[in-house]
């Protein structure tokens, strides 16, 4: 996938201990695993993610504010 590809959504899939994640990007009916690692650095910046974790979830879906939002790209997540 090209870095400028506009995404449909992104998914943080958490381990049962909720300490590690896989980040999967979804676009045009396809998906690509972008990264995996420790989840703590991400939740320190995302208040809603901390809220989702506290409710017992194992995945967090990030969606653009509107379909086709130009900044919601692979490059946004690569940074």
C-alpha positions, 0 to 999 in steps of 0.5 A: 500500500502506498503511504498516501492511501486513504484508509477506511479505518485502523484497528489496534488488536490487543493481546489478552494482557492488553500490553501488546498490539497489532496495528492493522490498516483497512482500505478498499476492502483490503488490509495490511498489518503496519506494526506491532509492539507495546501498547502503553506508548499509544494509550498515553496519547489517546484518552479514548483508548484508555477508556476502551481498555478500562471497559475490557475491550481487546480491540480499538477501531479508529475511524476518520471523522468522515469518509474519504478524509484526506489526512487519514492515511497510512503516512499518518500512522507511520509518523 
